[in-house]
Amino acid sequence: MLPVIYSDKFLDHKTGRFHPERPERLTAIVDAIAAAPWASQIEWQLPTPVETRSLMPLLQQVHSQRYVELIQGIALEGGGSLDADTPVSPHSYDVALLAVSAWLDGVDRVLTTNDPAFVLARPPGHHAERNTGMGFCLFSNAAIAAYYALEQPGIERVAILDWDVHHGNGTQEIVENHPQIAYCSLHQSPCYPGTGKANEQGKYNNVLNLPLPPGSTVAVYQPLFSQSVMPFFSNFQPDLLIVSAGYDANATDPLAEMALQPPDYGLFTEYCLQLTRRVVFGLEGGYDLNALAQSVVETIGRCLV
């Protein structure tokens, strides 16, 4: 059985009729998982209710109190926007907190079973910096999950792999000065948000950015996984791997210009599982509904082998 942590409440983060980061992203994935031949091997798990967790101390390790209160305030006032791309609806604050809780549940589950889990939540998080959200992201889910994991017994080092087509500027900003967290991103360059230079290595040589040109196929990605990503993480020896699993490097995605196909994400998943079975996969981007859903199916299918 593989746990998929999901709630219909994640659909209550409303972004507007034509926004690419829309609730249908999740329903497309849910439908694709239900139609998969291994659907009976999925354990659907509801995220822990926010009111039963002590989230604020953890959240404020990663984000400023002022920023957290800003998101809450915009939601309470009926909604608004952080920038042209990042809407906050009346329920967005509560949904974003529940998404954080789901990522923490992913950590808990993986550390309990020593097997992977998939967190099917929104809004995404890897563009959210300490003091501001952007790029559809409100709270930095992967970074928060990494901080949380380090509070658990026996966890000394946490790795974050970000295969979203966009660089996770928020994740990097939050973790690059933390000696117990390593961050690696493969991303299109040039592309939004314009960060993630190859010469950025972090305070403790704990950052590896791998910018890729538009049009890159799996033939470009695969050598980087084998020759750069895997040695970087193997040398770090993480006790847990968190994957910012964005699926917007697919050839049909409307927000980027890469040339991956859904099965390629199965290959990426295999690399992760070669490193460790302790992997939390958490959804980031991916905006072509069919390619997104099929890519998640590829990821989960490889975890069940």
C-alpha positions, 0 to 999 in steps of 0.5 A: 500500500502507498499512502496518498495524503489528500482532502477535498478541502484543497479544492477550496483554494480558489484562484479564478476562472482562468488561473493555471493553478486551479482545483481541477489539477487535483481532481484530474490526478485523483481520477487518474489514480482511481483508474490505474491498475494498481488503484487498490494498492492506494491508501487514501489518507486525510491530512491531520486537522490543523487545529490538532497540530501546533503549526505556528512555531514551526511555520514561524521558523520558516516564514516571518510572523508578519507574512503569515499574518498578512496571508491570514488578513487577506483571507479574512478580508474576503481575498485579494492577491500577493502579486499578479500571479498569486491570489488569496481567496477567503479559504486560502489561508486555511487551505494552505495551513492544511497543505502544510499539515499534509506535507508533515503527515507525509514525513510522519508516514515515511519515517514510520514505514520507511516507504514512500508517500505522496502528498496530493495538496495545493497550493504549491510552495517552492516559490514562497520565500520567508517574507513573501509568497509568489508564483502561485505559492503561499507557504514553503511546504517542502522547506517546512517539512524539512525543518519538521523532519529534523525535529524527529528522532534520528533525523540528522540530514534531510535532502530536497530534490526539486524537479519542477521546471521552475527554480524553487527560489523560496525553498533555496532561500530558506534552506541554503544556510542550514547545514542539515538540509541539502537542496538540488534543483533541475530547472529551465533557464531562462525561465520564471523566476530567474533564479537558480544559478549554477554557481550558487552552492549554499553556505555549506556546499549544500545547494546544487542548481542544474539550469537546463536550456528550453527544449531539454528532453530526458536525454539531457536530464538522465545524465545529470541525475546519474552524474550530478544529482545522485552523487550530490545526495549520496555524499550528503547521506540524507536520512530523508528525501523530500521531492518537490514534485512539479510536473511542468517540464512536460512537453505539453505544459503551457507554462514552460518550454521543456520536452519531457513525457510522463514516463520520464517522471517514472525514471526520476522516481526510480533514481530517488528510490535508489537513494532511499525508500524514505521519500516524501513526494509532494505536488508542486507545479504541472498545468496540462491536466492530462500530462500532470495526472499521467506523470503522477501515475508514473511516479506512484506506479514506480513506488509500488514496484 
